[in-house]
Amino acid sequence: MMVANGKGLLAMDESNPTCNKRFAQWGIPQNEETRRAYRELIVTTPGLGQSISGAILYDETIRQKKKDGTLIVKSLIDAQIIPGIKVDTGAKDMAGHAGEKVTEGLDGLRDRLAEYFQMGARFAKWRAVIALGDGIPSRGCIEANANALARYAALCQEAGLVPVIEPEVLMDGAHTMERCCEVTEEVLRTVFNELYSQRVMLEGLILKPNMVLPGLTCARQETVDEVAEATVKCLLRAVPAAVPGIAFLSGGQSGELASARLNAMNVRFKSQLPWALAFSFARAIQQPALEIWHGKQANVSSAQQALQHRAQCNRAARRGEYNAAMEMDNREIALYDVSSV
């Protein structure tokens, strides 16, 4: 269900500090009520369920209600969107490994998963971050994060939740696309070895990887088609056919570029692949809406149009039907609203 009918996931699981940081960029008040209002804007977007199969929530969000008293989770379910929940507690500095991080949150996870299931969640997410640089990533970092991902996944399946496995090789740096491919393959192979060891059912998980990309400051930035080819080749070497779906993270890509790259993969390779190629984007879907909303009730409708537009673009990319002309349909509205706040 999470990757059926050309749909994908919407990541709206930003932690409170991250959400506040994004609000601060636009002069939006940073408090619980404003975060609640923004999340209500997202989940009440008309027609969102036509493109989005599931929404990843944060702990604060899954407990929040809309202004009329309806639980946000109920609004998602009514829109035929599956509620999900971020369950890791963040990436922390890894002892003995300068510049590397390991994700925490396994302590008490079994009980938290049971609570989230009772609250309506039907899938969960855990993110590991792998940085590229001089001498990193180390095997110790890759193995520690892969083991945590696998243990989390086993606990999820025990609790009746689908685990979303997110090992993110970061875009930060000047590394080449070839270096990203090499590390991404090593990370994915290690993750799946750990999943086998922890007896995780591959048919009952979703993989959320990075695309294979050059670093943000790399001198050579490959074309959309080159990125698509490198990404698919890497995944074919490392991801078992039993996995039902791969939902890419956007990882700092612009909304348009993320859509174009996903589209290219589906245009060229969809008929040859054992798994669905979908999306699990956060900023690449949300950012235009946040910029238009600006924390003002009067801008809610236009912000929702922008959100729906990005979701529709990504559904089109899943079908291999996305093109740059689609972006022009919404551009005049966005420019008008941004200039009027």
Beta strands, then each sheet from edge to edge (+ up, - down):
strand 1: 8-11
strand 2: 52-57
strand 3: 82-86
strand 4: 91-93
strand 5: 101-103
strand 6: 123-130
strand 7: 162-169
strand 8: 206-207
strand 9: 245-248
strand 10: 276-281
sheet 1: 1+ 2+ 3+ 6+ 7+ 8+ 9+ 10+ 1+
sheet 2: 4+ 5-
end
